[in-house]
């Protein structure tokens, strides 16, 4: 485990204790870029290829993690900054998926 992952694990444990939101300890650290959605099995390969192509062309960027909280009992979050590169990536992903699939038709309700 690298130092950054270890730090995130410590923060998740702290939030588990502080907010009684321990379910999120099971989830790996991530930044959510797209809401969950449903597609047919046939569309899965198209989505995978579309995402792979987008990932291959994406330049890396650094984020700073600060302040954390929870939406008990299942969600622990850490704010990532700067937000602009994340928003740009989200916008690019949304456009890419909408071109490659019919993503916008069947969103899963939260």
Helices and strands as residue ranges (DSSP letters): H 3-19, G 23-26, H 41-56, E 64-71, E 75-81, H 83-100, G 103-105
